[in-house]
Amino acid sequence: MNPLVYVVIFGWIPFVLFLFRWMPTQKAVILSFIIAWLFLPVVSFELPGIPNYTKIAATCYGILLATIVFDIKRFSSFRFSWLDVPMLVWCLCPLPSSMTNDLGLYDGLSGVFYQVVTWGLPYYLGRLYLGTLDGLRRLATYTFIGGLIYIPLCLFELRMSPQLHRVLYGFHARSDFTQTIRYGGYRPTVFMEHGLMVGAWMMAAALIGIWLWKTQALKQVWGIPIKWLVIVLLLANILVKSTGAILLLLVGLFILFFSTRLRTSILVLMVIGAISLHLYLGVTGNFPGEQIVAVVSTTLNEERAQSVQFRFDNEKILSERAREKIVFGWGGWGRNEIYDKWGKRLTITDSLWIIAFGIRGVVGLIAVMASLLLPAIAFMQHYPVSIWNHPKVAPAAALVLLLILYTIDCLLNALINPIYILACGGVAGLIINQTQTKNQIKPNLVQIRTQRTLRD
């Protein structure tokens, strides 16, 4: 670790203040999150009395401080709503988890503080700043541009191996370098912790780009027609070698085109229903893992099937362990896992759902999943799928679908991405703001439907 790490990570808060002073606050919030996520070092500093200081913690602290200094009236615009309940429960869940496991009040409050910084603050800032169609459009656009900026960096690491983080900051973001090797070559990690995160980011950028192009919500970037940029981004998605991300991209595009073509939300609701069924079967211990492994072995390859089998075997054991403390879970300190008589850990927690279930119980699991899915469901009630191809609605619709795809990914991986949490808060804010001005939104929807019909 070289001195640049300290300069960048501790200088990030002043830089965020500079962004707020230099540009509109909404744009400053979005750029602060995206730049931090894409380029700041993967590092965690232990500070007394507060959660570890990371790039996302620095971003949240910086934006909160900038809001106090430059935009303090913004705080008064927040109105608590039922859509905020799941995130509130998820953030407070560590307290009863610790107390019911005799871990003490301090442990519970520390867990709450960590949960607030990791999940609550990005959601809250999305609620404050992105609760409009224009705000979500800006977030979608900059996510797409962020994917474009990552293309040359990914290409470099495909050829030279994941070295950018080491070259710039003096150490590899992930100690296990073998996980960067995939299909006889390298899988880029750039300035993220894992290649899967890069694959998920490029997938999100590609899906947004395709939908903005198809709906003509965005026609060019840097003077280049968006069509050519989307093609290059799709090629980059293939090259980063993240099979799961590519499958999610295909699923997302099929949902978008099928749903808007037939003007029905049935497919979106079926996916949400399938997620809920997966969670129910996993929690109750009735998940059909063997059948799914057989399908994967037939459709993909034996290596992927063995990986899936290993994951499902672990989750079955961990689910049994979690059901012993089913309400609020086992709390922290690895109590949710299985160990041999010498203290060696026998299980691996890969997916967010089993981590949430084991540590925070069924209350925490429902809370975190509802935090991601309820804003998407509410969005469909206010903006039917039939108008998702309207240029004004399309960017927000793409983000909503990405929230659903991210929830699917949480069934397999535990990749916490603050951009999705920020978008989740923005979508919730959009619905809450429009519910409070219900009489104003109806004419807008009529106008949007009329414009779409005339264009079609």
Summary of the structure (lengths in Angstrom):
residues: 456
radius of gyration: 21.7
end to end distance: 56.4
largest distance: 71.0
contacts: 1586
relative contact order: 0.12
helix: 73%
strand: 4%
